[in-house]
């Protein structure tokens, strides 16, 4: 392949962007990046600290800048975006201009189950919520964000999808574009 391939995963928190992204990167033999980790590294602060010190507006500004820098690189990679990333500062347009966006459309009940497990402490947005409250919060987020997620070039729906399935979708998309 002569042109680099930048795969950007989008979807709700808990949809599997990080887990699936690492698996996909491994199969493709590409580097894997997590946008939140890149932001933390660039600004030498954890995401909750950025929110508490500077607010969401500054976080979204730094998120867009980090996304732009990453997408402008000349390397192939797989990137897990934050759940809200596509919805701010024309980020979804930037993602689609420079890469292949993939929407991981996982049923809300499945996400709620995933978030109800021990991982909840890593997600301040869901701390202290029971499963029904998590599901309600996810429904609200989906209503706000689905418009942007649906602009993805590829949509994978369901609870289980494989790297191999996405690779076949990517090949089809790339052939259609060439």
N, C-alpha and C positions, 0 to 999 in steps of 0.2 A: 504494500500500500504506500503510495507516494505522499498522499496528503495526510496530515495528522487527523486523528479522530478524538473528539472531545465529547464524552458522554456525561450528561448532567442529569442526575436523578432528582425528581421533585415529587412531593406528596406530603400528606399530613405527618405530624410527629407520630412515630411508632409504626409507620408504614413499611419500614425495613430499608430505608435508603442507605444507612451505614452498613448494615449487615450484608445486604445484597450488593452494595457497591464494592465492598472488599472482595466478595466472591467473584463478581464480574471482572474486576481488575486483575485478579489472580488468573482467571481463565484467559483473558486477553493479553496477559503479561504486560499490563499498563500500570503506571503508578496510580495509587488511590489517594484521594484527598477528601477531607471533610471540611466544608466551608467554615463551620464554627471553630474548628481547631486552627485553621489558617488565620482567622480573625484573632483568636486568642494569642497566637504566636506573633502576629504583626504588631499587636497593640499591648502585648505583655500583660493581659488581664483576662480573667475568666469572664464568660458571657454574663452571668448574674451580676458581677462587679461592674461591668460596662453599663448595664441597665440601671443599677442603683446609683452610680456616680454621674452618669451622663444622660440617661433616659433612652427611650426607644428610638427617638429621632436620630441621635448620634450613632446608635448601634446600626440602624438601617443605612446610614451614610457610609459607615466603615464597611458594612457588609457589601454594599454595591461596589465600593472601591476595590475591595479584596476580590470580589467576583470578577470585575473587569480585568484586574492584573492577571488573575489566573487564566481567564479565557483568552487573553492576548498572548499567552506563551505559545511557543511553536511546537510544544510537545503534545503527544496523545496522552489522555488520562481519563479516569473515571472520577467524577466529583459528586459527593452527596451534598446537596444544598440544604439549608435550613428550611423548615416547613413554610415559613412566611416569605422567604427570599423572593420567589417569583412574583409576589404581589406588590412589590415596592419599586419605585425609581426606574420603571421600565426594564427591570431585571429579566423578565421572561423574554422580551424582545432581544435583549443582549445575548441571553442564553441561546435562543434560536438562531441568531445571526452567526454566532461563533461555534456552535456545537449542535449535538443531537440531544434534545430534551426527552426524557422518559418519565412519564407519570406513573407512579406505583399506586394504583387505585385498589386499596385493600378495604374489605368490608369493615364498617365502624365497630361492629362487635368483636372482630378479630383484633383490631388495634386496641380496643378497650381492654381486652384480655391481656394483651402484651404489656400495656401500660400499667395494669393492675398488679403485675408481678414485681419483683424486687427492684426493677429498673426505675421505679417512680421517683426515687430520691434524686436522680440525675435530671429530672424534668420539673423545674419549679412551677411551670404552668399547671401541673396536675397534682402537686403535693397537697395532701389533706383531703383529697376527693375520693369518694367511694366509686365503685364501678359505674353506677347509674349516672353519677355526676361527671365522670370522665367521658362517658358516651354522649351526654348532653353537650359538654364542652366541644367534643370532636364534631358533633353535628353543626354547631354554631361556626366553628372554624371552616368546615367544609363549605357551608353556605357562602362564607366570605371569600374563600380562596379557589373554589372549583372553577370559576371563570378563567383564572390564570392557569391552573393545572391543565385544563382542557385544551390549552394552546400548545401542549407538548406534541412533538413530532410522532412519538410512539406512546401508546397507552397499554400498560399491562394490568389486567384486572384479575382479582381473585386473591386467595390466601397464599397460594403457592405459585411461584414462577421461577424458572431456572435461568441461569446465565446462558445456557444453550438456546433457550427460546428467544431471549433478547438478542443474542448474536444473530440468529436467523432473521429477526425483524430488522436489525441494523443493516445486514447485508442487502435485504430487499430494498430498504430505504435508500441506501447508498447507490445501488444499481439504478433505481428510479431517478435519482438526482443527477447521475452522470450521463 
